[in-house]
Amino acid sequence: MNKIIKFVIIDILKNKIVLVYTLLLAVFSWSAFGLEDNSSKGILTLLNIVLLIVPLVSILFSTIYIYNSSEFIELLVSQPVERKKIWQSLFVGLSLSLVFAYLIGAGIPLLLYAEQSVGLMMIAVGCIISVVFVAIAFLGSILSRDKAKGIGIAILLWLYFALLFDGLVLFLLFQLADYPIEKMMVGITATSPIDLARILILLHLDVSAMMGYTGAIFKDFFGSTTGLIIAFTLLALWIVVPFLLSLQIFKRKDL
């Protein structure tokens, strides 16, 4: 298993796309803090970039890598190696590579310019979001053998979580404005890893007032230690559940 992980990491680190991704994150991060006179403004600027670019690159790159490695996966399956270990090794290798790229590109500026608690939270959330969308990519790619269809699924999932989900939430808020649905919004937010990440960062920046009355509900819930534990647990479930589903399909799938 360790040999497969090592091979995957070395193979990915040789990939120019990961290098470009790291450089882009670095450019955006240094620019966000360099152009703003306030670290909080820099964090907000970087947050919008991270919540769009990190999930997109993570899900697209992982999906394409899995399809391009189909022959390598078939070769491994033909060897006396458990399918479970093969799939886990690919997942760990991809996750570590993208997390490492994020730490180099965005982690260093965050440690230097942001307040310690906010910077560490942003780094932790960015790393978790990277792994979440790797897990989602594994599930999407195993559901279809067709590469174009698999990439299409990945793009649609990213569009839903990054853009469409917020539109649906706003639609519900407008349609049910006369009803006390604020607490229900906490549960709805749990169905989107990107929204969970955004709320965790905004609450640590103490700008929940920008989120209105619903923001006060989120602050009461996610602002406490129990709320933070629940939020990170939900993000962890977004990693575990898609990956375990993809693993079960991979173990039974006829390659």
N, C-alpha and C positions, 0 to 999 in steps of 0.2 A: 504493500500500500504506500509506504513512504517513497519507494522508487517511482511509482506512478505520479505521486504528488510533485516530487522533485522534477520529473520530466515535464509535467504540465506547466509548472511555474517557469522553468527555463525557457520552454517553448513560447510562453506568453510574453515573457520579458524581452524576447528577441523581436516581438511583434511591434512594428512601428506605430500601430494604432494606439497601443497602450502608452507609448512614449509621448505621442502627440496629445493624448488625453491628459497625461500628467502635466505637460507643459501648458496646456490650455487652462487647467485648474490653477496652476501657479500664476499665470498671467492675470487671470480674473481675480484671484485672491489678493495678490500684491497690489493690483490696480484699485480694488475696492477699498483697501485701507489707505493707499497712497493718495487717492483723490478726495477722500472724506476727512474732515477735520475732527470727527468724532468716531470712536471705535464702534459705538452702537449702530451708527449709520452704515459703517463698513460691514458690520455683521448682517444687517438687514439686506444690503445689496448682495452680499455673498450668499445669503440664505436663498434668495430667489433664484440665483444661478445654480446653486447646489441642488435644490429640489427639482430642477428641470434637467440639468445636464447629467448628474450622477445616476439617477434612475434610468435615463435614456441610454447612456453608454453601457451601463451594467447589463440591462436586459438585451440590448441589441448585440453587443459584443459576445455575451455568453451564448445567445441563441446561434449566432453565426459560427462560433467556435465549435459548438457541439455538432452542428451539421458538417462542418469541414473535417471534424475528427471522426466521422462515422467509420471510415476504414480502420483507423487505429483502435476504435472501440470494438469493432468486430474481431480484430486480431487478438485483443485482450480477452474477449469472451471465449475465443477458441482455446485459450491457454487454461491451465488448471488454477484459475483465479476466480473467486466468488464474484458474482455480478454486483453484489452489495458493496464490496470493497472497490470495485472499478468505479461505480457511480459516486461513491463517497469521495474517492480520490480526485475525480474530476471536479466535484463541487468544492472541495477544500482548496485545490490548486487555483481554480478560477477566483474564488472568494478572496484568498490571500493576496493574489496578484492585484486585484482591483482595490482592495483595502490599502495595500502598500502604495499604489498609485495615488489614492486619495490623501493618505498621510503625508506623502512627499509634496504633492501639489497644493493642498489646502491646509494640512495640519501645521506645517511650520509657520506660515503667516498668522494663523489663529493663535498659536502659542506665544508669538512675539507681540502681537498687537491687541488681542482681545483680553478682556478680564479673564482671570484663570477659570472661574466656574463656568462662565458662558463659553469660553474657548473649548474647554474639555467636553462640555455638553454637545457643542457643535461637532467636534471631532467624533465623539461616540455615536451621535445620531447619523452622521454621514457614513461612518463605517457600517453601521447596522443597515442603513438604507441600501448600501451597495450589496450587501449579502442578501437582503430581502429580494431584490430584483434579480439576483443570480438564481435564487431558488425558484422564483416565478418563471424565469427563462427556462430552467430545467423542466418544469412542468409543461410549459407551452411547447417546447421542442419535442418532447417525448410523445405528445398527443398526435403529432402529424409527421409523416415521413417526408412530405413535400417541403423543401427548403423555403420556397417562396411563401407558402401558406404559413409556415412556422414563423417566418420573419414578420408577416402580416399580423399574426396573432400577437407577437411581441409589441409591435407598434400600437396596435389597438389597445392593449392592456396599459401601455404607458400613457396614451392619450386619455384613457378613462381615469386613471389615478391622478394624473398631473393636471388635467384640464376639465374633463366632463364631470367628474365627481363634485367639484366645487359648484358647477352650474346646477346640478341636481339638488344640492343642499340649499342653494339660494332659492330655487324654485319651490322647495318644500317650505322654506321659511316664509315666502310671500303668500303661498296658498293657504298655509295654516297659521297666519299671523295672529289670528284671534284666539288661538289656543295656546296653552302653556306647554310648548314642546321643547323648551330649552334643555331640560334634563335628558330628553330623548336624543338630542343632538350629540350628547356625549357618547351614547351607544352607536349612533350612526358614524361618528368620527372613527370609531374603532375599526370600521370596515375599510379604511384607507390608510396605509402606512405613511404616505406622504403627508397627509393631514395631521397624523399623530406626531410626526417629526416636526412639522411647522409649529404646532401648538407648544410643544416642549421648549423649543428655542424662544418663541415669542414670550412665553411666561417667564423664562429666565432673564429676558431683557426688560421685564417689567413694563411691557407695552400692551398688556392685555386690555387696557382701556380702549385701544384702537379697535378691539374686537366687539365692542358694545356689551350689552347685557349678557349675551351668550359667553363673552370672554370672561365675565365674572364667574359664571357657572364653571367654566373650564379651570379657572384659577382655583376655585374652591376644591375642585376634584383632583386635577393634575398637579396643583401647586403643593399639595401635601406630600409627605414621604410615601404614604400608602398609594396616592395617585401616581407618583413617579414609578413606583414598583409595578403597578398595574399597567401603566403605559409601556414600560420596557418589556413587560411580560407579553403584552399584545404584539409588540414588534417582534419579539422572539417567536411567537406563534406564527407570524407571517413568514418566518424562515423555516420553521420546523414542518408545518402542515404542507405547504407546497412541495417541499423536498421529499417528505415521506410518501406523498401521493405519487410523485414522479418515480421514486425508488420502487414502489410496489408495481407500477406499470412496467418499468424497465426489467424487473426480475422475471416477469411473465411474458414479455414481448418477444416475438420471433423476429430476430434481426436478419 
